[in-house]
């Protein structure tokens, strides 16, 4: 499944936007000019990741501080131990899309 996120210009560096891919909420993040897409749910206690701090290729869950690698989905700090599901962020010209892997 492929979903249009919007224009690349609508997601400047540091921006986040959630979109629906099927029945899942997917968070699209611009970190350092690179776009990442991941399931918008912390694997620790199912808290939304949207609004979490993004820096150095990581996102931090606001609820309990679990950190996830944006490129691999791997949990990088407790209390999360399970990776978050990734999606593919695809830039085509001025538009941005999300696809299931």
C-alpha positions as a LaTeX table, in Angstrom:
\begin{tabular}{lrrr}
\hline
Residue & $x$ (\AA) & $y$ (\AA) & $z$ (\AA) \\
\hline
Unk1 & 0.00 & 0.00 & 0.00 \\
Unk2 & 1.25 & 3.48 & $-0.88$ \\
Unk3 & 0.00 & 6.68 & 0.75 \\
Unk4 & 0.74 & 10.29 & $-0.16$ \\
Unk5 & 2.16 & 12.25 & 2.78 \\
Unk6 & 2.26 & 15.64 & 1.07 \\
Unk7 & 4.82 & 18.02 & $-0.34$ \\
Unk8 & 8.41 & 17.73 & 0.82 \\
Unk9 & 8.32 & 21.47 & 1.60 \\
Unk10 & 5.56 & 20.79 & 4.14 \\
Unk11 & 7.97 & 18.71 & 6.25 \\
Unk12 & 10.98 & 20.92 & 7.00 \\
Unk13 & 13.89 & 19.63 & 9.09 \\
Unk14 & 12.66 & 18.42 & 12.47 \\
Unk15 & 9.03 & 18.15 & 11.36 \\
Unk16 & 6.78 & 15.15 & 12.01 \\
Unk17 & 3.50 & 14.13 & 10.40 \\
Unk18 & 1.29 & 11.12 & 11.00 \\
Unk19 & $-0.63$ & 9.44 & 8.17 \\
Unk20 & $-2.81$ & 6.35 & 7.93 \\
Unk21 & $-1.47$ & 3.36 & 6.05 \\
Unk22 & $-4.32$ & 0.91 & 6.04 \\
Unk23 & $-5.39$ & 0.71 & 9.68 \\
Unk24 & $-2.02$ & 1.80 & 11.07 \\
Unk25 & $-0.85$ & 5.25 & 12.11 \\
Unk26 & 2.57 & 5.89 & 10.57 \\
Unk27 & 4.86 & 8.70 & 11.67 \\
Unk28 & 6.95 & 10.43 & 9.01 \\
Unk29 & 9.97 & 12.33 & 10.32 \\
Unk30 & 12.49 & 14.67 & 8.70 \\
Unk31 & 15.80 & 14.28 & 10.53 \\
Unk32 & 18.75 & 16.06 & 8.95 \\
Unk33 & 17.01 & 16.29 & 5.58 \\
Unk34 & 16.35 & 12.53 & 5.47 \\
Unk35 & 12.84 & 11.17 & 5.68 \\
Unk36 & 11.96 & 8.19 & 7.85 \\
Unk37 & 8.65 & 6.41 & 8.39 \\
Unk38 & 7.77 & 4.19 & 11.33 \\
Unk39 & 4.73 & 2.86 & 13.12 \\
Unk40 & 3.47 & 5.61 & 15.41 \\
Unk41 & 3.48 & 3.39 & 18.48 \\
Unk42 & 6.13 & 2.77 & 21.13 \\
Unk43 & 6.69 & $-0.95$ & 21.59 \\
Unk44 & 6.97 & $-0.54$ & 25.36 \\
Unk45 & 3.41 & 0.47 & 26.26 \\
Unk46 & 1.82 & 1.44 & 22.93 \\
Unk47 & 2.16 & 5.20 & 23.48 \\
Unk48 & 2.22 & 7.30 & 20.26 \\
Unk49 & 5.72 & 8.33 & 19.19 \\
Unk50 & 4.45 & 11.50 & 17.53 \\
Unk51 & 5.79 & 14.55 & 19.35 \\
Unk52 & 8.81 & 12.67 & 20.66 \\
Unk53 & 12.21 & 14.34 & 20.46 \\
Unk54 & 14.11 & 13.56 & 17.25 \\
Unk55 & 17.88 & 13.94 & 17.10 \\
Unk56 & 20.91 & 12.09 & 15.78 \\
Unk57 & 18.84 & 9.51 & 13.93 \\
Unk58 & 16.76 & 8.59 & 16.99 \\
Unk59 & 13.26 & 9.29 & 18.29 \\
Unk60 & 12.50 & 9.31 & 22.00 \\
Unk61 & 9.08 & 8.29 & 23.31 \\
Unk62 & 7.65 & 11.03 & 25.50 \\
Unk63 & 5.97 & 8.60 & 27.89 \\
Unk64 & 8.91 & 6.66 & 29.35 \\
Unk65 & 12.01 & 7.73 & 27.41 \\
Unk66 & 12.45 & 4.67 & 25.17 \\
Unk67 & 14.63 & 5.52 & 22.14 \\
Unk68 & 14.35 & 4.01 & 18.66 \\
Unk69 & 16.74 & 4.12 & 15.71 \\
Unk70 & 14.95 & 5.80 & 12.80 \\
Unk71 & 16.90 & 3.84 & 10.16 \\
Unk72 & 16.53 & 0.35 & 11.63 \\
Unk73 & 13.63 & 0.61 & 14.07 \\
Unk74 & 15.78 & $-1.00$ & 16.78 \\
Unk75 & 15.05 & $-0.17$ & 20.41 \\
Unk76 & 18.16 & 1.62 & 21.71 \\
Unk77 & 17.19 & 2.21 & 25.32 \\
Unk78 & 15.01 & 0.76 & 28.03 \\
Unk79 & 12.24 & 0.30 & 28.80 \\
Unk80 & 11.62 & $-0.78$ & 25.17 \\
Unk81 & 13.33 & $-3.95$ & 23.96 \\
Unk82 & 11.35 & $-4.66$ & 20.79 \\
Unk83 & 11.95 & $-2.81$ & 17.50 \\
Unk84 & 9.32 & $-0.53$ & 16.03 \\
Unk85 & 7.97 & $-1.42$ & 12.57 \\
Unk86 & 9.44 & 0.60 & 9.70 \\
Unk87 & 7.88 & 1.83 & 6.47 \\
Unk88 & 9.57 & 3.24 & 3.38 \\
Unk89 & 9.53 & 7.02 & 2.89 \\
Unk90 & 9.80 & 7.78 & $-0.84$ \\
Unk91 & 10.49 & 11.21 & $-2.29$ \\
Unk92 & 9.36 & 11.68 & $-5.90$ \\
Unk93 & 10.08 & 15.18 & $-7.10$ \\
Unk94 & 8.34 & 17.57 & $-4.72$ \\
Unk95 & 6.08 & 14.89 & $-3.21$ \\
Unk96 & 6.56 & 12.46 & $-0.35$ \\
Unk97 & 4.94 & 9.02 & $-0.05$ \\
Unk98 & 4.97 & 6.15 & 2.46 \\
Unk99 & 4.98 & 2.50 & 1.43 \\
Unk100 & 4.83 & $-0.74$ & 3.36 \\
Unk101 & 8.10 & $-2.69$ & 3.34 \\
\hline
\end{tabular}
